[in-house]
Amino acid sequence: MQKGDIVLITGGSSGVGLQLAKDLSQRGCKVLICGRSLEKLQQAQKEIPGIDIFQCDLSKIKDCNDLCNRITGKYPGLNILINNAAVVNKIDFRTDESAIPKAVEEFNTNIMAPIRLIKVLLPVIESNKRPQIINISTGLIYAPREIYPFYNATKAALHSFTQVLRMQLRKSSPVKITEVILPVVDTPWHKGNPPKMAMPVDKAVSEILSKLEKGQTEIRIGKVELLHWLSRIAPELAIKMLNRATSLK
């Protein structure tokens, strides 16, 4: 990504999305971010002069469509979409009475929203120079965590969809389809209690951008590479190690 690129980052008001917005703005990209909290979006705008903000709830179809209309109307030169937004619920599926509404929210935000945004924005993105779609997923696609019954599934679905989209567009579109597979990253997502193994967010984003520059299409960050190979060689061990010391309490 370089000066002149117009980049939309979903979930761009905190964590990895916010760090991406900072780094890409410094590179001369025009950065657009969206999120649910107007307060967080406005704070991000204070931290990063020049970005544009869009408040929306990507779990809602109407908000997804409205966002696309606003973006394409104001920024017809959009050439990069980064699907970063995600929600997670740590629950016991059997005992949580609100499990189904939580599942609907996660699936709508984590997999249906990226699909909707890509479907609507693809014609605009592919009409511009250096077109690219980047989907952010997680090492949990290789070994799920017991405490996240829906999050694991949504990200596994996004991983599979990204692979198929890359295959389908290879001969018919100039858009580059990339997946970034993250380890545990020290972000507000952990509500002030990140695991000891969490990767600093600035280091994670630095590695992301470095590997994007090298043209990789399936980018494994940090210890995800090790988890990937372990899951292929000894899948049960990978799951056991990942879930060691985790709890619903």
C-alpha positions as CSV (number, residue, x, y, z in Angstrom):
1,M,0.0,0.0,0.0
2,Q,1.3,3.4,-1.0
3,K,0.6,7.1,-1.3
4,G,-2.7,7.7,-3.1
5,D,-4.4,4.5,-2.2
6,I,-7.9,4.9,-0.7
7,V,-8.3,2.3,2.1
8,L,-11.5,1.4,4.0
9,I,-10.8,-0.4,7.3
10,T,-13.8,-1.9,9.2
11,G,-13.4,-1.9,12.9
12,G,-10.8,0.9,12.5
13,S,-11.4,2.8,15.8
14,S,-9.4,0.5,18.0
15,G,-6.8,-2.3,18.2
16,V,-5.3,-3.7,15.0
17,G,-7.7,-1.6,12.8
18,L,-6.6,1.7,14.5
19,Q,-2.9,0.8,14.3
20,L,-3.4,0.0,10.6
21,A,-5.1,3.4,10.1
22,K,-2.2,5.2,11.8
23,D,0.5,3.4,9.8
24,L,-1.2,3.7,6.4
25,S,-2.0,7.4,7.0
26,Q,1.7,8.0,7.6
27,R,2.4,6.3,4.3
28,G,0.2,8.8,2.5
29,C,-2.9,6.6,2.0
30,K,-6.4,8.2,2.4
31,V,-7.8,6.1,5.2
32,L,-11.5,5.6,5.9
33,I,-12.6,3.8,9.0
34,C,-16.0,2.6,10.3
35,G,-17.2,1.3,13.7
36,R,-20.2,1.2,16.0
37,S,-19.0,3.8,18.5
38,L,-19.1,7.4,17.3
39,E,-17.1,8.5,20.3
40,K,-14.3,6.0,19.5
41,L,-14.4,7.1,15.8
42,Q,-14.1,10.8,16.8
43,Q,-11.2,10.0,19.1
44,A,-9.4,8.1,16.3
45,Q,-10.0,11.1,14.0
46,K,-8.2,13.3,16.6
47,E,-5.3,11.0,16.7
48,I,-5.0,10.6,13.0
49,P,-5.7,13.9,11.1
50,G,-7.0,13.4,7.6
51,I,-8.9,10.1,8.1
52,D,-12.6,10.0,7.4
53,I,-15.0,8.2,9.8
54,F,-18.3,6.3,9.2
55,Q,-20.5,5.2,12.1
56,C,-22.4,1.9,11.4
57,D,-23.3,-1.5,12.8
58,L,-22.1,-4.1,10.4
59,S,-24.3,-6.8,11.9
60,K,-27.2,-5.0,10.3
61,I,-27.9,-5.4,6.6
62,K,-29.2,-1.8,6.2
63,D,-26.0,-0.4,7.8
64,C,-23.8,-2.4,5.5
65,N,-25.7,-1.1,2.4
66,D,-25.7,2.5,3.7
67,L,-22.0,2.3,4.3
68,C,-21.3,1.1,0.8
69,N,-23.5,3.8,-0.7
70,R,-21.8,6.5,1.4
71,I,-18.3,5.2,0.5
72,T,-18.9,4.8,-3.2
73,G,-20.6,8.2,-3.4
74,K,-17.8,10.1,-1.7
75,Y,-14.8,7.9,-2.7
76,P,-15.2,6.4,-6.1
77,G,-11.5,5.9,-6.1
78,L,-11.6,3.3,-3.3
79,N,-9.1,0.6,-4.2
80,I,-8.5,-1.3,-0.9
81,L,-10.9,-2.9,1.5
82,I,-9.7,-4.3,4.9
83,N,-12.3,-6.5,6.6
84,N,-11.1,-6.2,10.2
85,A,-14.2,-5.8,12.3
86,A,-15.2,-8.7,14.5
87,V,-17.2,-9.4,17.7
88,V,-16.8,-12.3,20.1
89,N,-18.7,-13.8,22.9
90,K,-17.1,-16.1,25.6
91,I,-19.9,-18.4,26.6
92,D,-21.0,-21.9,27.6
93,F,-23.3,-22.9,24.7
94,R,-25.3,-25.3,26.8
95,T,-26.1,-23.0,29.7
96,D,-26.2,-19.5,28.1
97,E,-29.9,-18.6,27.4
98,S,-28.9,-15.9,24.9
99,A,-26.6,-18.1,22.9
100,I,-28.6,-17.9,19.7
101,P,-28.8,-14.0,19.6
102,K,-25.1,-13.9,20.3
103,A,-24.5,-16.4,17.5
104,V,-26.5,-14.3,15.0
105,E,-24.6,-11.2,16.0
106,E,-21.2,-12.9,15.5
107,F,-22.1,-14.5,12.2
108,N,-23.6,-11.3,10.8
109,T,-20.6,-9.2,11.8
110,N,-17.7,-11.6,11.3
111,I,-18.7,-13.4,8.0
112,M,-21.8,-11.9,6.5
113,A,-20.7,-8.3,6.7
114,P,-17.4,-9.0,4.8
115,I,-19.3,-10.9,2.2
116,R,-21.8,-8.1,1.8
117,L,-19.2,-5.4,1.6
118,I,-17.1,-7.3,-0.9
119,K,-20.1,-8.1,-3.1
120,V,-21.2,-4.4,-3.3
121,L,-17.8,-2.8,-3.4
122,L,-16.0,-5.2,-5.7
123,P,-16.9,-3.4,-8.9
124,V,-15.6,-0.1,-7.6
125,I,-12.4,-1.6,-6.1
126,E,-11.5,-3.5,-9.3
127,S,-12.1,-0.4,-11.5
128,N,-9.1,1.4,-9.7
129,K,-5.4,0.9,-9.7
130,R,-3.8,-1.5,-7.2
131,P,-7.1,-3.1,-6.2
132,Q,-7.0,-5.4,-3.1
133,I,-9.3,-7.0,-0.6
134,I,-7.7,-8.0,2.8
135,N,-9.6,-10.2,5.2
136,I,-8.4,-10.4,8.8
137,S,-8.8,-13.8,10.4
138,T,-7.1,-15.7,13.3
139,G,-4.9,-18.7,14.1
140,L,-8.1,-20.2,15.7
141,I,-9.0,-21.3,12.2
142,Y,-6.4,-24.1,12.7
143,A,-7.2,-25.0,16.4
144,P,-10.4,-23.6,18.0
145,R,-10.6,-22.3,21.5
146,E,-13.3,-23.9,23.7
147,I,-14.5,-20.6,25.1
148,Y,-15.4,-19.2,21.7
149,P,-18.1,-21.5,20.2
150,F,-19.1,-19.1,17.4
151,Y,-16.0,-16.9,16.8
152,N,-13.9,-19.9,15.8
153,A,-16.6,-20.9,13.3
154,T,-17.1,-17.5,11.8
155,K,-13.4,-17.1,11.2
156,A,-13.0,-20.6,9.7
157,A,-15.8,-19.6,7.3
158,L,-14.1,-16.4,6.4
159,H,-10.9,-18.3,5.8
160,S,-12.6,-20.7,3.4
161,F,-14.6,-18.0,1.6
162,T,-11.3,-16.0,1.1
163,Q,-9.7,-19.0,-0.5
164,V,-12.6,-19.6,-2.8
165,L,-12.9,-16.0,-3.7
166,R,-9.2,-15.9,-4.6
167,M,-9.6,-18.9,-6.9
168,Q,-12.8,-17.5,-8.6
169,L,-11.4,-14.0,-9.3
170,R,-7.9,-15.2,-10.4
171,K,-8.8,-15.2,-14.1
172,S,-11.6,-12.7,-14.2
173,S,-10.6,-9.8,-12.0
174,P,-7.4,-7.8,-11.2
175,V,-8.3,-7.6,-7.5
176,K,-5.7,-9.3,-5.2
177,I,-7.4,-11.3,-2.4
178,T,-5.3,-11.5,0.8
179,E,-5.9,-13.1,4.2
180,V,-4.0,-12.0,7.3
181,I,-4.1,-14.6,10.0
182,L,-3.4,-13.1,13.4
183,P,-2.1,-14.6,16.7
184,V,-3.3,-13.2,20.1
185,V,-2.7,-9.5,19.9
186,D,-2.6,-7.0,22.8
187,T,-5.6,-4.9,22.1
188,P,-8.7,-3.5,24.0
189,W,-10.5,-6.7,22.7
190,H,-9.1,-8.4,25.9
191,K,-10.6,-5.7,28.2
192,G,-7.4,-5.0,30.0
193,N,-6.4,-8.6,30.6
194,P,-4.4,-9.8,27.6
195,P,-2.7,-13.2,27.7
196,K,1.0,-13.1,28.5
197,M,1.7,-14.4,25.0
198,A,-0.2,-11.5,23.3
199,M,1.8,-9.8,20.6
200,P,2.1,-6.0,20.8
201,V,-0.3,-4.4,18.3
202,D,2.4,-2.2,16.7
203,K,4.6,-5.2,16.1
204,A,1.8,-7.2,14.6
205,V,0.8,-4.4,12.2
206,S,4.4,-3.8,11.2
207,E,4.7,-7.5,10.3
208,I,1.4,-7.4,8.4
209,L,2.6,-4.4,6.3
210,S,6.0,-5.9,5.7
211,K,4.5,-9.2,4.4
212,L,1.9,-7.4,2.3
213,E,4.7,-5.6,0.5
214,K,6.2,-8.9,-0.3
215,G,3.0,-9.9,-2.1
216,Q,2.0,-12.8,0.1
217,T,-1.6,-13.7,-0.2
218,E,-2.0,-15.9,3.0
219,I,-0.1,-14.1,5.7
220,R,0.5,-15.8,9.0
221,I,1.6,-13.4,11.8
222,G,3.9,-14.3,14.7
223,K,3.4,-17.7,16.2
224,V,0.5,-18.5,13.9
225,E,3.0,-20.2,11.5
226,L,4.0,-22.6,14.2
227,L,0.3,-23.3,15.1
228,H,-0.4,-23.9,11.4
229,W,2.2,-26.6,11.1
230,L,1.4,-28.2,14.4
231,S,-2.3,-28.4,13.5
232,R,-1.3,-30.3,10.3
233,I,1.1,-32.7,12.1
234,A,-0.7,-33.2,15.4
235,P,-4.1,-31.6,15.3
236,E,-5.3,-32.9,18.7
237,L,-2.1,-31.7,20.3
238,A,-2.5,-28.2,18.7
239,I,-6.0,-27.9,20.2
240,K,-4.9,-29.1,23.6
241,M,-2.0,-26.7,23.8
242,L,-4.1,-23.8,22.6
243,N,-6.8,-24.5,25.2
244,R,-4.5,-25.1,28.1
245,A,-5.4,-22.9,31.1
246,T,-8.4,-21.4,29.3
247,S,-11.7,-21.2,31.2
248,L,-15.2,-19.9,30.9
249,K,-15.0,-18.4,34.4
